[in-house]
Amino acid sequence: MKEDFCDVVKIEGKCCMWVLVILNFIPFTAGLGTMISACMDDKFNCHQFLWGLLEWFTTWIFFIGWVLSIIHGVLIFKAHKKEFGNQAQQERRPQKRTPYAQFVNYFNPNNCMVIFKKK
């Protein structure tokens, strides 16, 4: 798959995503969230790192880089929501529980710590 210069790295963790978005919204750390997200990709994403450097250097010229950084922060948020939003909604749905669900989960061998190993 060919990488475009404007592709956004999809951040899996919700806390990591929020930290990067907040870093992009602060004027004097503009572009830092983009550069860190470039390092968090499966392999180093050179295009995103250069984009972050461009945001950081142009922050000092009439805050143009800060505006670009805010736009990129919103794109990081949207990419996270598009990729992992449905997964988060499914985790929040209440599960149907039977009266014996706690009993079954307690004695499930996959949930128990193995003390004795078979030889």
N, C-alpha and C positions, 0 to 999 in steps of 0.2 A: 504494500500500500504506500503510495507516494504521499509524503507529508507536504502540506501547504504551509506557507509562512504564517497564516492566520489561524491554523488549527490550534485548539485549546486542549491541554492535557486534562484528562478526566481523573479527578482525585477521588479515591475510594472512601477514605475516612471522612466523616462529617466534621469532626473537630479540626482536622488538617485543612479541609476546604475552607472553614470559617476563618482560620488564622491567616491563610493566604489571601482571602478576600479582604480582610481587615487591613493587612499589610499594604494591599494595593490602594486602599482608600485613604491612608495616612499620607499627607503631602510629601514629607521628607523621606519616606520609605517607598515611594512609588516605584514600581517595577521590581521590587524585592520579592513580592509574592509570585510574580511571573517567573523570575529566575529560579526560585526554589521549586516551583512546580515543574520547571524544565528538568530539574535533577530528580524529581519523583516519578518520572515516566519510566516505562519498562527499560528503555535505554536512554542515554542522555539526549535530550531534544535540543539540538543546537539552534534551531529556528526560534523556539520560544525563549531561549537564553538571550539571543541577540535582540529579540523584541523587548525583553525586560531591560536590557542595557540601554536600548533606545529610549524607553520610557523614563529611566532614571536620569540619563544625560539631558533629556529635553525638559525635565521638570524645572530646571533652573532657567529656562527660556520661557517666560510668561506662563508658566505652569501648564504648558501644552502636554508634557509627559504625564502630569498628574491626571488630566482628563483622559488620556489614553489608558492610563493604569486603572482608573475607575471603570472604564468600558471593559477592559480585560477582566477585572474582578467580577463584573456582572456576567461575562461570558463563562468564567470558571464556575460560577454558581449555577448557571443554566445548564452547563454540560454535566455537572454533578447531579442535578435534579433530573435531567433527561435519562441519564444512565442508571442511577441508583434510586430514583424517586419511587418507582413502583415497588421496589424491594422493601423500602422503609414503610410504605403503606401496608404491605402484607404482614410485616412484623408487628404492627400496631393492632391488627385485627384480633379480637378476642377468640381464643380457641374454644371449641365445644369440649366441655370436660364431663366425663362420667364420674360417678361417685368413687370408682375404683382407680381413677387416673393417677392419683398420688401413690397408691399402693403399687401399681404397675411400674411407674417411673422409678420408684424407690428400689425395687428389686430387679430392675433392668440391668443385665450384666454389662451393657455398654456404658452405663453411668457409674458403675461401681469401680473402686480402685482395686486392682488385682494385688492381693497380698502374697498368695502362694502361686508359683508358676509350675505348670506341669512339665515334667522332664521327659 
